[in-house]
């Protein structure tokens, strides 16, 4: 094999390697794009699900907070009525003792 023949063979082999490398490059880039697109779709779906769940949870918590506020107001009203009743009894017993 002469030097020129060897050179031509190496150049041809290099050309084949370049074509294969370019094909691999394009395939890898294409797969990466498909994968990233799929990941974005999944992330958007999961985000929507989480936001929906958070919205539902927020509604439940707001309802519970309102129920607690109503309960607190009722408790304070009952407590006030009880204390006022006790004051009236105390005043009456004080009036009864002074008569």
Backbone atoms as SQL, in Angstrom:
CREATE TABLE atoms (id INTEGER PRIMARY KEY, chain TEXT, resi INTEGER, resn TEXT, atom TEXT, x REAL, y REAL, z REAL);
INSERT INTO atoms VALUES
  (1, 'A', 1, 'UNK', 'N', 0.857, -1.165, 0.000),
  (2, 'A', 1, 'UNK', 'CA', 0.000, 0.000, 0.000),
  (3, 'A', 1, 'UNK', 'C', 0.908, 1.234, 0.000),
  (4, 'A', 2, 'UNK', 'N', 0.621, 2.096, -0.940),
  (5, 'A', 2, 'UNK', 'CA', 1.444, 3.294, -1.077),
  (6, 'A', 2, 'UNK', 'C', 0.954, 4.342, -0.094),
  (7, 'A', 3, 'UNK', 'N', 1.749, 5.350, 0.063),
  (8, 'A', 3, 'UNK', 'CA', 1.401, 6.447, 0.969),
  (9, 'A', 3, 'UNK', 'C', 0.126, 7.150, 0.546),
  (10, 'A', 4, 'UNK', 'N', -0.030, 7.336, -0.752),
  (11, 'A', 4, 'UNK', 'CA', -1.233, 8.017, -1.270),
  (12, 'A', 4, 'UNK', 'C', -2.462, 7.151, -1.026),
  (13, 'A', 5, 'UNK', 'N', -2.337, 5.867, -1.249),
  (14, 'A', 5, 'UNK', 'CA', -3.460, 4.958, -1.039),
  (15, 'A', 5, 'UNK', 'C', -3.862, 4.960, 0.434),
  (16, 'A', 6, 'UNK', 'N', -2.852, 4.898, 1.273),
  (17, 'A', 6, 'UNK', 'CA', -3.126, 4.925, 2.723),
  (18, 'A', 6, 'UNK', 'C', -3.810, 6.234, 3.101),
  (19, 'A', 7, 'UNK', 'N', -3.324, 7.338, 2.561),
  (20, 'A', 7, 'UNK', 'CA', -3.924, 8.652, 2.819),
  (21, 'A', 7, 'UNK', 'C', -5.378, 8.685, 2.383),
  (22, 'A', 8, 'UNK', 'N', -5.638, 8.217, 1.171),
  (23, 'A', 8, 'UNK', 'CA', -7.003, 8.216, 0.639),
  (24, 'A', 8, 'UNK', 'C', -7.922, 7.345, 1.490),
  (25, 'A', 9, 'UNK', 'N', -7.423, 6.223, 1.972),
  (26, 'A', 9, 'UNK', 'CA', -8.219, 5.325, 2.815),
  (27, 'A', 9, 'UNK', 'C', -8.553, 6.007, 4.141),
  (28, 'A', 10, 'UNK', 'N', -7.576, 6.682, 4.722),
  (29, 'A', 10, 'UNK', 'CA', -7.801, 7.381, 5.990),
  (30, 'A', 10, 'UNK', 'C', -8.777, 8.536, 5.819),
  (31, 'A', 11, 'UNK', 'N', -8.667, 9.270, 4.726),
  (32, 'A', 11, 'UNK', 'CA', -9.588, 10.370, 4.450),
  (33, 'A', 11, 'UNK', 'C', -11.000, 9.829, 4.263),
  (34, 'A', 12, 'UNK', 'N', -11.132, 8.733, 3.535),
  (35, 'A', 12, 'UNK', 'CA', -12.451, 8.126, 3.331),
  (36, 'A', 12, 'UNK', 'C', -13.021, 7.649, 4.661),
  (37, 'A', 13, 'UNK', 'N', -12.174, 7.042, 5.505),
  (38, 'A', 13, 'UNK', 'CA', -12.626, 6.578, 6.827),
  (39, 'A', 13, 'UNK', 'C', -13.045, 7.774, 7.688),
  (40, 'A', 14, 'UNK', 'N', -12.285, 8.852, 7.606),
  (41, 'A', 14, 'UNK', 'CA', -12.620, 10.066, 8.360),
  (42, 'A', 14, 'UNK', 'C', -13.947, 10.631, 7.885),
  (43, 'A', 15, 'UNK', 'N', -14.175, 10.623, 6.572),
  (44, 'A', 15, 'UNK', 'CA', -15.447, 11.122, 6.033),
  (45, 'A', 15, 'UNK', 'C', -16.617, 10.285, 6.549),
  (46, 'A', 16, 'UNK', 'N', -16.438, 8.961, 6.595),
  (47, 'A', 16, 'UNK', 'CA', -17.486, 8.074, 7.112),
  (48, 'A', 16, 'UNK', 'C', -17.740, 8.372, 8.584),
  (49, 'A', 17, 'UNK', 'N', -16.663, 8.551, 9.345),
  (50, 'A', 17, 'UNK', 'CA', -16.800, 8.863, 10.778),
  (51, 'A', 17, 'UNK', 'C', -17.514, 10.200, 10.989),
  (52, 'A', 18, 'UNK', 'N', -17.212, 11.173, 10.150),
  (53, 'A', 18, 'UNK', 'CA', -17.868, 12.479, 10.253),
  (54, 'A', 18, 'UNK', 'C', -19.361, 12.347, 9.967),
  (55, 'A', 19, 'UNK', 'N', -19.714, 11.603, 8.929),
  (56, 'A', 19, 'UNK', 'CA', -21.127, 11.390, 8.595),
  (57, 'A', 19, 'UNK', 'C', -21.838, 10.675, 9.741),
  (58, 'A', 20, 'UNK', 'N', -21.204, 9.643, 10.286),
  (59, 'A', 20, 'UNK', 'CA', -21.804, 8.906, 11.408),
  (60, 'A', 20, 'UNK', 'C', -21.947, 9.804, 12.636),
  (61, 'A', 21, 'UNK', 'N', -20.909, 10.603, 12.896),
  (62, 'A', 21, 'UNK', 'CA', -20.954, 11.514, 14.054),
  (63, 'A', 21, 'UNK', 'C', -22.066, 12.543, 13.886),
  (64, 'A', 22, 'UNK', 'N', -22.209, 13.082, 12.670),
  (65, 'A', 22, 'UNK', 'CA', -23.286, 14.049, 12.417),
  (66, 'A', 22, 'UNK', 'C', -24.653, 13.397, 12.581),
  (67, 'A', 23, 'UNK', 'N', -24.805, 12.156, 12.140),
  (68, 'A', 23, 'UNK', 'CA', -26.073, 11.439, 12.286),
  (69, 'A', 23, 'UNK', 'C', -26.365, 11.189, 13.759),
  (70, 'A', 24, 'UNK', 'N', -25.337, 10.757, 14.501),
  (71, 'A', 24, 'UNK', 'CA', -25.508, 10.562, 15.948),
  (72, 'A', 24, 'UNK', 'C', -25.874, 11.874, 16.636),
  (73, 'A', 25, 'UNK', 'N', -25.212, 12.939, 16.240),
  (74, 'A', 25, 'UNK', 'CA', -25.486, 14.264, 16.804),
  (75, 'A', 25, 'UNK', 'C', -26.951, 14.649, 16.591),
  (76, 'A', 26, 'UNK', 'N', -27.416, 14.518, 15.362),
  (77, 'A', 26, 'UNK', 'CA', -28.797, 14.875, 15.042),
  (78, 'A', 26, 'UNK', 'C', -29.784, 13.996, 15.804),
  (79, 'A', 27, 'UNK', 'N', -29.472, 12.693, 15.895),
  (80, 'A', 27, 'UNK', 'CA', -30.350, 11.774, 16.622),
  (81, 'A', 27, 'UNK', 'C', -30.419, 12.143, 18.106),
  (82, 'A', 28, 'UNK', 'N', -29.259, 12.402, 18.696),
  (83, 'A', 28, 'UNK', 'CA', -29.206, 12.758, 20.123),
  (84, 'A', 28, 'UNK', 'C', -29.933, 14.068, 20.380),
  (85, 'A', 29, 'UNK', 'N', -29.715, 15.054, 19.529),
  (86, 'A', 29, 'UNK', 'CA', -30.396, 16.347, 19.682),
  (87, 'A', 29, 'UNK', 'C', -31.905, 16.161, 19.544),
  (88, 'A', 30, 'UNK', 'N', -32.333, 15.383, 18.566),
  (89, 'A', 30, 'UNK', 'CA', -33.766, 15.122, 18.380),
  (90, 'A', 30, 'UNK', 'C', -34.383, 14.438, 19.589),
  (91, 'A', 31, 'UNK', 'N', -33.684, 13.424, 20.116),
  (92, 'A', 31, 'UNK', 'CA', -34.187, 12.729, 21.306),
  (93, 'A', 31, 'UNK', 'C', -34.261, 13.669, 22.507),
  (94, 'A', 32, 'UNK', 'N', -33.252, 14.507, 22.640),
  (95, 'A', 32, 'UNK', 'CA', -33.230, 15.461, 23.756),
  (96, 'A', 32, 'UNK', 'C', -34.381, 16.453, 23.644),
  (97, 'A', 33, 'UNK', 'N', -34.657, 16.906, 22.437),
  (98, 'A', 33, 'UNK', 'CA', -35.771, 17.848, 22.236),
  (99, 'A', 33, 'UNK', 'C', -37.109, 17.178, 22.574),
  (100, 'A', 34, 'UNK', 'N', -37.279, 15.938, 22.092),
  (101, 'A', 34, 'UNK', 'CA', -38.516, 15.210, 22.397),
  (102, 'A', 34, 'UNK', 'C', -38.663, 15.005, 23.899),
  (103, 'A', 35, 'UNK', 'N', -37.562, 14.609, 24.522),
  (104, 'A', 35, 'UNK', 'CA', -37.600, 14.372, 25.973),
  (105, 'A', 35, 'UNK', 'C', -37.907, 15.658, 26.727),
  (106, 'A', 36, 'UNK', 'N', -37.271, 16.758, 26.348),
  (107, 'A', 36, 'UNK', 'CA', -37.503, 18.020, 27.051),
  (108, 'A', 36, 'UNK', 'C', -38.933, 18.513, 26.835),
  (109, 'A', 37, 'UNK', 'N', -39.462, 18.309, 25.637),
  (110, 'A', 37, 'UNK', 'CA', -40.851, 18.690, 25.370),
  (111, 'A', 37, 'UNK', 'C', -41.792, 17.876, 26.252),
  (112, 'A', 38, 'UNK', 'N', -41.513, 16.578, 26.354),
  (113, 'A', 38, 'UNK', 'CA', -42.321, 15.722, 27.224),
  (114, 'A', 38, 'UNK', 'C', -42.229, 16.143, 28.679),
  (115, 'A', 39, 'UNK', 'N', -41.039, 16.515, 29.102),
  (116, 'A', 39, 'UNK', 'CA', -40.848, 16.953, 30.487),
  (117, 'A', 39, 'UNK', 'C', -41.619, 18.241, 30.763),
  (118, 'A', 40, 'UNK', 'N', -41.620, 19.138, 29.803),
  (119, 'A', 40, 'UNK', 'CA', -42.355, 20.397, 29.959),
  (120, 'A', 40, 'UNK', 'C', -43.854, 20.116, 30.056),
  (121, 'A', 41, 'UNK', 'N', -44.350, 19.223, 29.234),
  (122, 'A', 41, 'UNK', 'CA', -45.776, 18.868, 29.265),
  (123, 'A', 41, 'UNK', 'C', -46.132, 18.275, 30.622),
  (124, 'A', 42, 'UNK', 'N', -45.307, 17.356, 31.109),
  (125, 'A', 42, 'UNK', 'CA', -45.559, 16.725, 32.409),
  (126, 'A', 42, 'UNK', 'C', -45.505, 17.777, 33.517),
  (127, 'A', 43, 'UNK', 'N', -44.514, 18.650, 33.466),
  (128, 'A', 43, 'UNK', 'CA', -44.380, 19.691, 34.492),
  (129, 'A', 43, 'UNK', 'C', -45.585, 20.620, 34.494),
  (130, 'A', 44, 'UNK', 'N', -46.069, 20.989, 33.327),
  (131, 'A', 44, 'UNK', 'CA', -47.248, 21.865, 33.251),
  (132, 'A', 44, 'UNK', 'C', -48.483, 21.169, 33.798),
  (133, 'A', 45, 'UNK', 'N', -48.638, 19.879, 33.485),
  (134, 'A', 45, 'UNK', 'CA', -49.786, 19.126, 33.991),
  (135, 'A', 45, 'UNK', 'C', -49.716, 19.013, 35.514),
  (136, 'A', 46, 'UNK', 'N', -48.529, 18.687, 36.027),
  (137, 'A', 46, 'UNK', 'CA', -48.371, 18.562, 37.478),
  (138, 'A', 46, 'UNK', 'C', -48.592, 19.904, 38.160),
  (139, 'A', 47, 'UNK', 'N', -48.135, 20.978, 37.543),
  (140, 'A', 47, 'UNK', 'CA', -48.337, 22.320, 38.102),
  (141, 'A', 47, 'UNK', 'C', -49.829, 22.627, 38.197),
  (142, 'A', 48, 'UNK', 'N', -50.553, 22.322, 37.128),
  (143, 'A', 48, 'UNK', 'CA', -51.992, 22.571, 37.121),
  (144, 'A', 48, 'UNK', 'C', -52.686, 21.744, 38.203),
  (145, 'A', 49, 'UNK', 'N', -52.262, 20.498, 38.363),
  (146, 'A', 49, 'UNK', 'CA', -52.856, 19.645, 39.400),
  (147, 'A', 49, 'UNK', 'C', -52.579, 20.200, 40.791),
  (148, 'A', 50, 'UNK', 'N', -51.349, 20.625, 41.020),
  (149, 'A', 50, 'UNK', 'CA', -50.978, 21.178, 42.330),
  (150, 'A', 50, 'UNK', 'C', -51.750, 22.468, 42.602),
  (151, 'A', 51, 'UNK', 'N', -51.847, 23.331, 41.612),
  (152, 'A', 51, 'UNK', 'CA', -52.590, 24.578, 41.792),
  (153, 'A', 51, 'UNK', 'C', -54.063, 24.303, 42.068),
  (154, 'A', 52, 'UNK', 'N', -54.632, 23.317, 41.387),
  (155, 'A', 52, 'UNK', 'CA', -56.030, 22.945, 41.633),
  (156, 'A', 52, 'UNK', 'C', -56.190, 22.429, 43.062),
  (157, 'A', 53, 'UNK', 'N', -55.280, 21.565, 43.496),
  (158, 'A', 53, 'UNK', 'CA', -55.338, 21.024, 44.853),
  (159, 'A', 53, 'UNK', 'C', -55.185, 22.148, 45.884),
  (160, 'A', 54, 'UNK', 'N', -54.238, 23.056, 45.645),
  (161, 'A', 54, 'UNK', 'CA', -54.033, 24.169, 46.574),
  (162, 'A', 54, 'UNK', 'C', -55.271, 25.058, 46.650),
  (163, 'A', 55, 'UNK', 'N', -55.908, 25.283, 45.527),
  (164, 'A', 55, 'UNK', 'CA', -57.121, 26.091, 45.506),
  (165, 'A', 55, 'UNK', 'C', -58.222, 25.416, 46.317),
  (166, 'A', 56, 'UNK', 'N', -58.366, 24.124, 46.134),
  (167, 'A', 56, 'UNK', 'CA', -59.371, 23.378, 46.897),
  (168, 'A', 56, 'UNK', 'C', -59.053, 23.416, 48.387),
  (169, 'A', 57, 'UNK', 'N', -57.793, 23.200, 48.707),
  (170, 'A', 57, 'UNK', 'CA', -57.362, 23.211, 50.112),
  (171, 'A', 57, 'UNK', 'C', -57.578, 24.590, 50.723),
  (172, 'A', 58, 'UNK', 'N', -57.319, 25.624, 49.944),
  (173, 'A', 58, 'UNK', 'CA', -57.521, 26.985, 50.433),
  (174, 'A', 58, 'UNK', 'C', -58.996, 27.222, 50.749),
  (175, 'A', 59, 'UNK', 'N', -59.874, 26.749, 49.883),
  (176, 'A', 59, 'UNK', 'CA', -61.312, 26.907, 50.119),
  (177, 'A', 59, 'UNK', 'C', -61.735, 26.202, 51.400),
  (178, 'A', 60, 'UNK', 'N', -61.226, 24.991, 51.590),
  (179, 'A', 60, 'UNK', 'CA', -61.555, 24.230, 52.805),
  (180, 'A', 60, 'UNK', 'C', -61.062, 24.981, 54.037),
  (181, 'A', 61, 'UNK', 'N', -59.838, 25.470, 53.981),
  (182, 'A', 61, 'UNK', 'CA', -59.269, 26.182, 55.128),
  (183, 'A', 61, 'UNK', 'C', -60.013, 27.492, 55.406),
  (184, 'A', 62, 'UNK', 'N', -60.410, 28.197, 54.350),
  (185, 'A', 62, 'UNK', 'CA', -61.164, 29.436, 54.551),
  (186, 'A', 62, 'UNK', 'C', -62.505, 29.145, 55.226),
  (187, 'A', 63, 'UNK', 'N', -63.141, 28.051, 54.827),
  (188, 'A', 63, 'UNK', 'CA', -64.406, 27.663, 55.437),
  (189, 'A', 63, 'UNK', 'C', -64.197, 27.323, 56.917),
  (190, 'A', 64, 'UNK', 'N', -63.142, 26.573, 57.206),
  (191, 'A', 64, 'UNK', 'CA', -62.845, 26.222, 58.600),
  (192, 'A', 64, 'UNK', 'C', -62.560, 27.467, 59.428),
  (193, 'A', 65, 'UNK', 'N', -61.823, 28.413, 58.863),
  (194, 'A', 65, 'UNK', 'CA', -61.514, 29.659, 59.575),
  (195, 'A', 65, 'UNK', 'C', -62.802, 30.406, 59.891),
  (196, 'A', 66, 'UNK', 'N', -63.699, 30.492, 58.922),
  (197, 'A', 66, 'UNK', 'CA', -64.970, 31.188, 59.147),
  (198, 'A', 66, 'UNK', 'C', -65.782, 30.473, 60.226),
  (199, 'A', 67, 'UNK', 'N', -65.797, 29.146, 60.191),
  (200, 'A', 67, 'UNK', 'CA', -66.523, 28.393, 61.221),
  (201, 'A', 67, 'UNK', 'C', -65.930, 28.649, 62.602),
  (202, 'A', 68, 'UNK', 'N', -64.602, 28.722, 62.684),
  (203, 'A', 68, 'UNK', 'CA', -63.950, 29.013, 63.960),
  (204, 'A', 68, 'UNK', 'C', -64.275, 30.432, 64.443),
  (205, 'A', 69, 'UNK', 'N', -64.341, 31.362, 63.532),
  (206, 'A', 69, 'UNK', 'CA', -64.686, 32.745, 63.913),
  (207, 'A', 69, 'UNK', 'C', -66.114, 32.817, 64.459),
  (208, 'A', 70, 'UNK', 'N', -67.029, 32.123, 63.790),
  (209, 'A', 70, 'UNK', 'CA', -68.423, 32.091, 64.248),
  (210, 'A', 70, 'UNK', 'C', -68.486, 31.437, 65.621),
  (211, 'A', 71, 'UNK', 'N', -67.777, 30.343, 65.790),
  (212, 'A', 71, 'UNK', 'CA', -67.750, 29.638, 67.064),
  (213, 'A', 71, 'UNK', 'C', -67.181, 30.529, 68.156),
  (214, 'A', 72, 'UNK', 'N', -66.137, 31.262, 67.837),
  (215, 'A', 72, 'UNK', 'CA', -65.522, 32.162, 68.811),
  (216, 'A', 72, 'UNK', 'C', -66.498, 33.273, 69.208),
  (217, 'A', 73, 'UNK', 'N', -67.203, 33.843, 68.228),
  (218, 'A', 73, 'UNK', 'CA', -68.186, 34.893, 68.537),
  (219, 'A', 73, 'UNK', 'C', -69.294, 34.339, 69.427),
  (220, 'A', 74, 'UNK', 'N', -69.780, 33.138, 69.092),
  (221, 'A', 74, 'UNK', 'CA', -70.834, 32.511, 69.912),
  (222, 'A', 74, 'UNK', 'C', -70.339, 32.248, 71.324),
  (223, 'A', 75, 'UNK', 'N', -69.120, 31.743, 71.433),
  (224, 'A', 75, 'UNK', 'CA', -68.555, 31.467, 72.751),
  (225, 'A', 75, 'UNK', 'C', -68.434, 32.757, 73.567),
  (226, 'A', 76, 'UNK', 'N', -67.951, 33.814, 72.954),
  (227, 'A', 76, 'UNK', 'CA', -67.818, 35.098, 73.657),
  (228, 'A', 76, 'UNK', 'C', -69.188, 35.629, 74.074),
  (229, 'A', 77, 'UNK', 'N', -70.183, 35.480, 73.205),
  (230, 'A', 77, 'UNK', 'CA', -71.537, 35.944, 73.543),
  (231, 'A', 77, 'UNK', 'C', -72.078, 35.147, 74.726),
  (232, 'A', 78, 'UNK', 'N', -71.899, 33.829, 74.723),
  (233, 'A', 78, 'UNK', 'CA', -72.356, 32.994, 75.852),
  (234, 'A', 78, 'UNK', 'C', -71.608, 33.349, 77.129),
  (235, 'A', 79, 'UNK', 'N', -70.318, 33.570, 77.000),
  (236, 'A', 79, 'UNK', 'CA', -69.499, 33.928, 78.156),
  (237, 'A', 79, 'UNK', 'C', -69.954, 35.273, 78.728),
  (238, 'A', 80, 'UNK', 'N', -70.226, 36.227, 77.865),
  (239, 'A', 80, 'UNK', 'CA', -70.686, 37.545, 78.299),
  (240, 'A', 80, 'UNK', 'C', -72.036, 37.426, 78.991),
  (241, 'A', 81, 'UNK', 'N', -72.945, 36.657, 78.398),
  (242, 'A', 81, 'UNK', 'CA', -74.272, 36.477, 79.000),
  (243, 'A', 81, 'UNK', 'C', -74.152, 35.806, 80.369),
  (244, 'A', 82, 'UNK', 'N', -73.298, 34.817, 80.478),
  (245, 'A', 82, 'UNK', 'CA', -73.096, 34.127, 81.754),
  (246, 'A', 82, 'UNK', 'C', -72.560, 35.099, 82.800),
  (247, 'A', 83, 'UNK', 'N', -71.531, 35.867, 82.447),
  (248, 'A', 83, 'UNK', 'CA', -70.939, 36.814, 83.402),
  (249, 'A', 83, 'UNK', 'C', -71.938, 37.905, 83.791),
  (250, 'A', 84, 'UNK', 'N', -72.723, 38.367, 82.831),
  (251, 'A', 84, 'UNK', 'CA', -73.746, 39.365, 83.152),
  (252, 'A', 84, 'UNK', 'C', -74.776, 38.768, 84.108),
  (253, 'A', 85, 'UNK', 'N', -75.144, 37.517, 83.861),
  (254, 'A', 85, 'UNK', 'CA', -76.087, 36.828, 84.760),
  (255, 'A', 85, 'UNK', 'C', -75.510, 36.695, 86.157),
  (256, 'A', 86, 'UNK', 'N', -74.234, 36.368, 86.235),
  (257, 'A', 86, 'UNK', 'CA', -73.585, 36.244, 87.545),
  (258, 'A', 86, 'UNK', 'C', -73.537, 37.599, 88.253),
  (259, 'A', 87, 'UNK', 'N', -73.303, 38.674, 87.505),
  (260, 'A', 87, 'UNK', 'CA', -73.296, 40.011, 88.101),
  (261, 'A', 87, 'UNK', 'C', -74.686, 40.376, 88.632),
  (262, 'A', 88, 'UNK', 'N', -75.716, 40.038, 87.873),
  (263, 'A', 88, 'UNK', 'CA', -77.087, 40.321, 88.316),
  (264, 'A', 88, 'UNK', 'C', -77.377, 39.553, 89.595),
  (265, 'A', 89, 'UNK', 'N', -77.017, 38.287, 89.658),
  (266, 'A', 89, 'UNK', 'CA', -77.227, 37.483, 90.871),
  (267, 'A', 89, 'UNK', 'C', -76.459, 38.079, 92.040),
  (268, 'A', 90, 'UNK', 'N', -75.233, 38.515, 91.783),
  (269, 'A', 90, 'UNK', 'CA', -74.419, 39.114, 92.831),
  (270, 'A', 90, 'UNK', 'C', -75.048, 40.395, 93.340),
  (271, 'A', 91, 'UNK', 'N', -75.538, 41.218, 92.412),
  (272, 'A', 91, 'UNK', 'CA', -76.206, 42.461, 92.818),
  (273, 'A', 91, 'UNK', 'C', -77.464, 42.160, 93.612),
  (274, 'A', 92, 'UNK', 'N', -78.228, 41.154, 93.181),
  (275, 'A', 92, 'UNK', 'CA', -79.459, 40.787, 93.877),
  (276, 'A', 92, 'UNK', 'C', -79.155, 40.252, 95.262),
  (277, 'A', 93, 'UNK', 'N', -78.118, 39.430, 95.361),
  (278, 'A', 93, 'UNK', 'CA', -77.786, 38.914, 96.687),
  (279, 'A', 93, 'UNK', 'C', -77.275, 40.017, 97.597),
  (280, 'A', 94, 'UNK', 'N', -76.594, 40.992, 97.019),
  (281, 'A', 94, 'UNK', 'CA', -76.140, 42.132, 97.803),
  (282, 'A', 94, 'UNK', 'C', -77.316, 42.993, 98.246),
  (283, 'A', 95, 'UNK', 'N', -78.319, 43.133, 97.395),
  (284, 'A', 95, 'UNK', 'CA', -79.509, 43.912, 97.712),
  (285, 'A', 95, 'UNK', 'C', -80.316, 43.183, 98.781),
  (286, 'A', 96, 'UNK', 'N', -80.433, 41.864, 98.657),
  (287, 'A', 96, 'UNK', 'CA', -81.191, 41.054, 99.602),
  (288, 'A', 96, 'UNK', 'C', -80.551, 41.136, 100.987),
  (289, 'A', 97, 'UNK', 'N', -79.241, 41.141, 101.084),
  (290, 'A', 97, 'UNK', 'CA', -78.545, 41.172, 102.359),
  (291, 'A', 97, 'UNK', 'C', -78.656, 42.543, 103.006),
  (292, 'A', 98, 'UNK', 'N', -78.723, 43.595, 102.216),
  (293, 'A', 98, 'UNK', 'CA', -78.793, 44.947, 102.794),
  (294, 'A', 98, 'UNK', 'C', -80.192, 45.313, 103.222),
  (295, 'A', 99, 'UNK', 'N', -81.235, 44.579, 102.791),
  (296, 'A', 99, 'UNK', 'CA', -82.597, 44.913, 103.183),
  (297, 'A', 99, 'UNK', 'C', -82.944, 44.447, 104.534);
